[in-house]
Amino acid sequence: MNIIAAIDIIDGKCVRLIQGDFHQKKIYNNDPLDVAFLLEDHGISRLHLVDLDGARKGKVVHWKILEKIAMYTHLIIDFGGGIHTDEDVRLVFENGGYMATIGSIAVRNPLLLKKWVHIYGKNKILLGVDIKDNRIAINGWTKFSNISFWDFLKEKETHGVKKIFCTDISKDGVLSGPSFSLYKKIRKKFPNLELIASGGIRNIEDINQLYDLGCYGAIIGKAIYEKKIFLSELMNWKKNNQKRCY
């Protein structure tokens, strides 16, 4: 299972929000590159890099930070936040992103996502689905869609989507544990999707449970920054569970 560290960016700084609320922001480091170095030094190889300013503005803003991290580290980066156009996707890949994370536009313009999967391949597009009370959130979690979550996933699978991460917003940033029941349902209904869990992870036991559910990966953010999970623990987990890691 992939251990994926998260860096969220607002105003060029590494931050975390509580349940997606931009008014509940905590700054952890003024330079995301410093955080990326620290993660890599502790054996992390996957990075989930989120442009929160881009998510609010509807266009990629912090591609220069992506470029810098890609240039100075060997991290495998998926980058998202504000990817709405062909130009946005091009910026991601030209500046070192390994995968483009697509969120709101997949709801508002499903054929555009289908086109990107066709052009770049299903291994280069990561679909991010953020939900609260079974409603899909868009535009940096500031609005909600009326589309059925399950119908949405079914459609995306038929469009060739292979990789998804799903965040239960009610769990995000509060360290209360992941939405295990939700992930269990997704795995049962869509066994061929590579599901990455996101939100609420608080300890190594949560990671073990997500593995047992068949999750392809786990995105860990606040638990690292608040030292609920130490990077040395994640390094040891990877060493002791090599057969579990893709």
C-alpha positions in Angstrom: 0.0 0.0 0.0 1.3 3.4 -0.9 2.0 5.8 2.0 1.4 9.3 0.6 2.2 12.4 2.5 0.2 15.6 1.9 1.3 19.1 1.6 -1.5 21.7 1.2 -0.5 25.2 0.1 -2.0 28.6 0.8 -0.1 31.8 0.0 3.0 29.6 -0.7 3.0 28.1 2.8 2.4 24.6 4.0 -0.9 24.6 5.9 -3.7 22.3 7.1 -7.4 23.1 7.3 -10.1 21.6 9.5 -12.9 20.0 7.4 -11.9 22.1 4.5 -12.7 25.4 6.2 -10.4 28.1 5.0 -11.1 30.1 8.2 -9.6 27.2 10.3 -6.1 27.3 8.9 -2.9 26.4 10.6 0.5 27.2 9.1 3.2 24.4 9.7 6.0 25.7 7.5 6.7 28.8 5.4 8.5 26.7 2.7 6.9 23.6 1.3 10.3 22.5 -0.1 11.7 22.2 3.4 8.8 19.9 4.2 9.4 17.9 1.0 13.1 17.4 2.0 12.1 16.2 5.4 9.6 13.7 4.0 12.0 12.3 1.5 14.8 12.0 4.1 12.4 9.7 6.1 11.7 7.4 3.2 8.5 8.9 1.9 8.4 8.5 -1.9 4.8 9.7 -2.7 3.6 13.3 -2.3 0.0 14.6 -2.6 0.5 18.3 -3.3 -2.6 20.5 -3.1 -2.9 24.0 -4.4 -5.7 25.3 -2.2 -5.5 28.8 -3.6 -5.9 27.3 -7.1 -8.9 25.3 -5.9 -10.6 28.5 -4.8 -9.7 30.5 -7.9 -10.4 27.7 -10.4 -7.0 27.8 -12.0 -3.5 26.5 -11.1 -1.7 29.0 -9.0 1.3 27.4 -7.3 2.9 25.5 -10.2 6.3 27.1 -9.4 6.2 25.3 -6.0 5.5 22.0 -7.9 8.4 22.8 -10.2 10.8 23.4 -7.3 9.9 20.3 -5.3 10.1 18.1 -8.5 13.5 19.7 -9.3 15.1 19.2 -5.9 13.6 15.9 -4.8 12.8 12.5 -6.2 9.3 12.5 -4.8 6.5 11.1 -7.1 4.1 13.9 -7.0 0.4 14.1 -7.7 -0.7 17.7 -8.0 -4.2 19.1 -7.8 -6.2 22.2 -7.0 -7.7 24.4 -9.7 -7.1 22.1 -12.7 -9.9 23.1 -15.0 -8.4 23.5 -18.5 -6.0 21.8 -20.9 -3.5 24.5 -20.1 -3.7 23.6 -16.3 -3.0 19.9 -17.0 -0.1 20.9 -19.3 1.4 23.1 -16.5 1.3 20.1 -14.1 3.1 17.7 -16.3 5.6 20.3 -17.7 6.6 21.2 -14.1 7.3 17.8 -12.8 3.9 16.4 -11.7 3.7 12.6 -12.2 -0.1 12.7 -11.9 -2.7 15.4 -12.3 -5.4 15.3 -9.6 -8.7 16.2 -11.0 -11.6 17.3 -8.8 -14.3 19.9 -9.4 -14.1 19.8 -13.2 -14.9 16.1 -13.2 -18.3 17.0 -11.9 -18.9 20.1 -14.0 -17.4 18.8 -17.3 -17.2 15.0 -17.2 -16.2 14.8 -20.9 -13.2 16.9 -20.3 -11.9 14.4 -17.7 -12.7 11.6 -20.1 -10.5 13.4 -22.8 -7.6 13.8 -20.4 -7.7 10.1 -19.5 -7.6 9.3 -23.2 -4.7 11.7 -23.9 -2.5 11.1 -20.9 -3.5 7.6 -19.9 -5.4 6.2 -16.9 -2.2 6.0 -14.8 -1.5 9.7 -15.1 -4.9 11.0 -14.0 -6.0 10.8 -10.3 -9.6 11.6 -9.6 -10.3 13.3 -6.3 -13.8 12.9 -4.9 -14.5 14.8 -1.7 -17.8 14.1 0.0 -19.9 15.2 3.0 -23.2 13.6 4.0 -23.0 11.6 0.7 -22.8 14.9 -1.3 -19.9 15.7 -3.6 -18.0 18.9 -2.8 -16.5 21.1 -5.4 -14.7 24.5 -5.7 -12.4 23.9 -2.8 -15.2 22.4 -0.8 -17.2 25.6 -0.9 -20.1 24.2 -3.0 -21.9 20.9 -3.4 -23.2 18.9 -6.4 -26.5 17.1 -6.5 -25.0 14.2 -8.5 -25.3 10.8 -6.8 -21.9 9.8 -5.4 -22.3 6.2 -6.6 -23.6 7.1 -10.0 -20.6 9.5 -10.3 -18.1 6.8 -9.6 -19.8 4.4 -12.0 -19.7 6.9 -14.8 -16.0 7.7 -14.2 -15.1 4.0 -14.3 -16.8 3.7 -17.7 -14.8 6.7 -18.8 -11.6 4.9 -18.1 -10.7 6.3 -14.7 -8.5 3.9 -12.7 -7.1 5.9 -9.8 -9.2 7.7 -7.2 -8.8 9.2 -3.8 -11.8 9.9 -1.6 -12.0 12.3 1.3 -14.8 12.3 3.8 -14.8 16.0 4.7 -16.3 15.4 8.1 -13.1 13.4 8.9 -10.6 15.7 7.4 -8.2 17.5 9.8 -9.8 16.3 13.0 -7.8 13.1 13.6 -10.9 11.0 14.4 -10.1 8.0 12.2 -10.8 7.4 8.5 -14.2 6.7 7.1 -13.7 2.9 7.1 -17.3 2.1 6.3 -17.3 4.3 3.2 -14.1 2.8 1.9 -15.4 -0.7 2.5 -18.5 0.1 0.3 -16.4 1.6 -2.4 -14.1 -1.4 -2.5 -17.1 -3.7 -2.7 -18.9 -1.8 -5.5 -15.8 -0.8 -7.5 -13.2 -3.5 -6.9 -11.2 -2.5 -10.0 -10.6 1.1 -8.9 -7.4 1.9 -7.1 -8.8 3.5 -4.1 -6.7 5.9 -1.9 -8.1 6.8 1.5 -7.8 10.4 2.6 -8.9 12.2 5.8 -8.8 11.4 9.5 -5.8 9.0 9.7 -4.4 9.3 13.2 -2.1 6.3 13.8 -0.4 3.2 12.3 -3.4 1.0 13.2 -5.6 3.1 10.9 -3.1 2.4 8.1 -3.2 -1.3 8.8 -7.0 -1.3 8.7 -7.0 0.6 5.4 -4.7 -2.0 4.0 -6.9 -4.8 5.2 -9.8 -3.1 3.4 -7.8 -3.3 0.2 -7.0 0.4 -0.2 -4.3 1.1 -2.7 -2.9 4.0 -0.7 -3.4 6.3 2.3 -2.9 10.0 2.3 -1.6 11.3 5.6 -1.4 15.0 6.5 -2.2 16.4 9.9 -1.2 13.3 11.8 2.3 13.9 10.5 2.4 17.6 11.3 0.9 17.2 14.7 3.3 14.3 15.4 0.5 11.8 16.0 2.4 9.6 13.6 6.1 10.1 13.5 7.9 9.9 10.1 10.2 7.2 11.7 7.1 5.1 12.3 6.1 5.3 8.7 9.6 4.4 7.6 9.6 1.3 9.9 6.1 0.4 8.7 7.3 0.5 5.1 10.3 -1.6 5.9 8.3 -4.2 7.8 5.6 -4.4 5.2 7.4 -4.4 1.9 5.0 -6.9 0.5 2.2 -4.6 1.4 3.7 -1.7 -0.5 3.3 -1.2 -4.2 
